[in-house]
Amino acid sequence: MTQAEVLAKLQTIFDDVFLEPPKVVAALSADDVDEWDSLIHISLIVAIEKAFGVRFRVGETEATKNVGELAELIAKRQLEK
């Protein structure tokens, strides 16, 4: 899966999780979205794991700086399946 494909699928997840969903781009980070707090983050990660059929290790998603890095991590996990 390419980063563009992952970002497109992430947009649908963001649309479901956020009340006012941001436009998903690689540079987007939690700092850019007022609504993105720790509870939303947990909901987002759970939804991403379900949608992509992947599991993240403890601390792995917190190490990502933006949605682009998260997309790369998702693509990496998809290859490991």
C-alpha positions in Angstrom: 0.0 0.0 0.0 1.4 3.4 -0.9 1.4 6.4 1.4 -1.3 8.1 -0.7 -3.5 5.0 -0.4 -3.0 4.9 3.4 -3.7 8.6 3.7 -6.9 8.2 1.7 -8.1 5.4 4.0 -7.0 7.4 7.0 -9.3 10.3 5.9 -12.3 8.1 6.2 -11.2 7.1 9.7 -10.6 10.7 10.7 -14.1 11.5 9.3 -15.6 9.0 11.7 -13.5 9.8 14.8 -13.5 13.6 14.8 -16.5 15.9 15.1 -14.8 18.4 12.8 -12.4 16.2 10.8 -9.2 17.8 9.5 -8.0 17.3 6.0 -5.5 14.4 6.2 -2.1 15.3 4.8 1.3 13.9 5.6 2.4 17.0 7.6 -0.7 16.9 9.8 0.0 16.4 13.6 -2.0 16.4 16.8 -0.7 20.0 17.4 -2.6 21.1 14.3 -6.1 19.9 15.6 -7.7 21.4 18.7 -9.9 18.4 19.1 -7.0 15.9 19.0 -6.5 15.0 22.7 -5.3 11.8 24.4 -8.8 10.2 24.3 -9.3 11.0 20.6 -5.8 9.6 20.0 -6.7 6.3 21.6 -9.9 6.1 19.6 -8.0 6.9 16.4 -5.4 4.2 17.0 -8.0 1.6 17.8 -10.0 2.5 14.6 -6.8 2.4 12.5 -5.8 -1.0 13.9 -9.2 -2.4 13.0 -9.4 -0.8 9.6 -6.0 -1.9 8.5 -5.8 -5.2 10.3 -2.6 -4.2 12.1 -1.4 -4.0 15.7 1.0 -1.4 17.0 3.6 -2.0 19.8 3.5 0.1 22.9 4.9 3.5 22.3 5.2 3.0 18.6 2.6 5.4 17.5 3.7 8.0 20.0 7.1 8.1 18.3 5.5 9.3 15.0 5.7 13.1 14.5 2.9 13.4 12.0 0.3 11.5 9.9 2.9 10.9 7.2 5.1 8.9 9.6 2.0 7.1 10.9 1.1 6.2 7.3 4.6 4.8 6.8 4.3 2.8 10.0 0.9 1.4 8.8 2.4 0.4 5.4 5.3 -1.3 7.2 2.9 -3.3 9.4 0.9 -4.3 6.4 4.0 -5.7 4.8 4.7 -7.7 8.0 1.4 -9.5 7.8 
